[in-house]
Amino acid sequence: MGYSECWDLQRSLFDCVLAAKRGGAVAGGADVGTADMADLSGHEAGWLLTVEHNPVYTLGKSGKDENMLVSEAYLRSIGAEFFHIDRGGDVTFHGPGQIVGYPILDLEKVGIGLREYIDSIEEAIIGVCAEWGIEAGRVAGASGVWIEGDSPRARKICAIGVRSSRYVTMHGFALNVATDLRYFNHINPCGFVDRGVTSISREVGHEVDLEQVKMQVVKHLSEKLKIEIYK
């Protein structure tokens, strides 16, 4: 799915969750349809979108333009898009072979705060990596999931950048499964100039099935967030 189309979908779902907390009115005063509200009836906390994007670079609200190492004209020449967006974090890449997850959740219904939410995402991805025999973890002062994070060979396998309002989340995480990592040569990923990126397929040395990893991501997120995730 194209990034712009998915961003619009995210925002519409985000508005629905906020509307449910406010009692039924979306931003701008328009009413949310009964079908939309029914999706959040009872105990339901929101949605999880899992997406494989066309090549796109996104720069977060606190990101630095100098971490984009090529021009937008060059990006267009290689078939990639570029967006300034309203998540935290710096610049990153999304593209084929990568699982991008967008949880649009009411954290008050889930029963956790924002820091615990981000920790839960990281723990879920660490669990997915372990299923492939990859030892992953955190790096102090840096979000996301890393391999050999405390060494000169530190490399990020999953980026995380979120936005929240009234404890409702959007944006999320990007797990490199079989991503063409050459796309990251055009940026300082997440603002780092001295750390690399990697993917599950690079770490294990063979092709990896994206759908299998997606099911593992959903399973581990469900366990760490203590919620049921269903289609």
MOCOR-V350380 format. One record per residue. N is the residue number from 1. RES is the residue in three letters. D_LAST is the distance of its C-alpha to the last C-alpha in Angstrom with 1 decimal. Layout:
N:RES:D_LAST
N:RES:D_LAST
This chain:
1:MET:18.0
2:GLY:21.2
3:TYR:21.6
4:SER:23.0
5:GLU:20.2
6:CYS:17.6
7:TRP:20.0
8:ASP:20.3
9:LEU:16.5
10:GLN:16.6
11:ARG:19.6
12:SER:18.4
13:LEU:15.4
14:PHE:18.0
15:ASP:20.4
16:CYS:18.0
17:VAL:17.7
18:LEU:21.4
19:ALA:22.1
20:ALA:20.4
21:LYS:22.8
22:ARG:25.7
23:GLY:25.1
24:GLY:23.8
25:ALA:25.7
26:VAL:24.4
27:ALA:26.8
28:GLY:29.8
29:GLY:29.8
30:ALA:27.5
31:ASP:25.5
32:VAL:21.7
33:GLY:20.6
34:THR:19.6
35:ALA:16.3
36:ASP:15.5
37:MET:17.0
38:ALA:15.0
39:ASP:11.8
40:LEU:13.8
41:SER:15.6
42:GLY:16.7
43:HIS:15.6
44:GLU:12.6
45:ALA:13.7
46:GLY:12.0
47:TRP:9.5
48:LEU:9.4
49:LEU:10.2
50:THR:11.2
51:VAL:14.0
52:GLU:17.1
53:HIS:19.9
54:ASN:23.2
55:PRO:26.1
56:VAL:26.5
57:TYR:28.5
58:THR:27.7
59:LEU:30.3
60:GLY:29.5
61:LYS:31.6
62:SER:33.9
63:GLY:34.1
64:LYS:37.4
65:ASP:38.2
66:GLU:40.4
67:ASN:37.5
68:MET:36.6
69:LEU:39.3
70:VAL:39.3
71:SER:39.6
72:GLU:36.9
73:ALA:39.0
74:TYR:38.7
75:LEU:34.9
76:ARG:34.9
77:SER:37.2
78:ILE:34.7
79:GLY:31.8
80:ALA:30.2
81:GLU:29.5
82:PHE:30.4
83:PHE:29.1
84:HIS:30.4
85:ILE:27.5
86:ASP:27.3
87:ARG:25.8
88:GLY:28.0
89:GLY:29.5
90:ASP:31.4
91:VAL:30.8
92:THR:28.2
93:PHE:26.9
94:HIS:23.6
95:GLY:23.4
96:PRO:22.4
97:GLY:21.7
98:GLN:20.3
99:ILE:16.8
100:VAL:16.8
101:GLY:14.5
102:TYR:14.5
103:PRO:13.5
104:ILE:14.5
105:LEU:15.2
106:ASP:17.9
107:LEU:19.7
108:GLU:21.8
109:LYS:19.0
110:VAL:18.0
111:GLY:21.8
112:ILE:22.9
113:GLY:24.9
114:LEU:24.6
115:ARG:26.5
116:GLU:24.6
117:TYR:21.3
118:ILE:22.8
119:ASP:24.2
120:SER:20.8
121:ILE:19.4
122:GLU:22.6
123:GLU:22.5
124:ALA:19.0
125:ILE:20.3
126:ILE:23.5
127:GLY:21.8
128:VAL:20.0
129:CYS:23.5
130:ALA:25.1
131:GLU:23.0
132:TRP:24.9
133:GLY:28.2
134:ILE:28.4
135:GLU:29.9
136:ALA:28.5
137:GLY:29.2
138:ARG:30.1
139:VAL:33.2
140:ALA:35.0
141:GLY:34.9
142:ALA:32.3
143:SER:28.5
144:GLY:26.1
145:VAL:26.3
146:TRP:29.5
147:ILE:31.4
148:GLU:35.0
149:GLY:34.6
150:ASP:38.1
151:SER:39.9
152:PRO:41.3
153:ARG:38.6
154:ALA:35.8
155:ARG:32.8
156:LYS:29.4
157:ILE:26.3
158:CYS:23.8
159:ALA:24.6
160:ILE:23.3
161:GLY:24.1
162:VAL:22.7
163:ARG:23.8
164:SER:23.6
165:SER:25.1
166:ARG:25.6
167:TYR:23.3
168:VAL:20.4
169:THR:19.3
170:MET:18.6
171:HIS:19.3
172:GLY:18.7
173:PHE:19.4
174:ALA:20.3
175:LEU:20.6
176:ASN:23.0
177:VAL:22.1
178:ALA:24.3
179:THR:25.4
180:ASP:28.8
181:LEU:30.5
182:ARG:33.5
183:TYR:31.7
184:PHE:32.2
185:ASN:36.0
186:HIS:36.0
187:ILE:35.1
188:ASN:35.9
189:PRO:32.3
190:CYS:31.4
191:GLY:35.2
192:PHE:36.5
193:VAL:39.4
194:ASP:40.0
195:ARG:36.7
196:GLY:34.7
197:VAL:31.2
198:THR:29.7
199:SER:26.6
200:ILE:25.3
201:SER:26.8
202:ARG:30.1
203:GLU:30.3
204:VAL:29.7
205:GLY:31.8
206:HIS:29.6
207:GLU:26.7
208:VAL:23.2
209:ASP:20.0
210:LEU:17.6
211:GLU:14.5
212:GLN:15.8
213:VAL:16.4
214:LYS:13.0
215:MET:11.7
216:GLN:14.7
217:VAL:14.1
218:VAL:10.7
219:LYS:12.6
220:HIS:15.7
221:LEU:14.3
222:SER:12.7
223:GLU:16.2
224:LYS:18.3
225:LEU:16.8
226:LYS:16.6
227:ILE:13.3
228:GLU:10.1
229:ILE:7.1
230:TYR:3.8
231:LYS:0.0
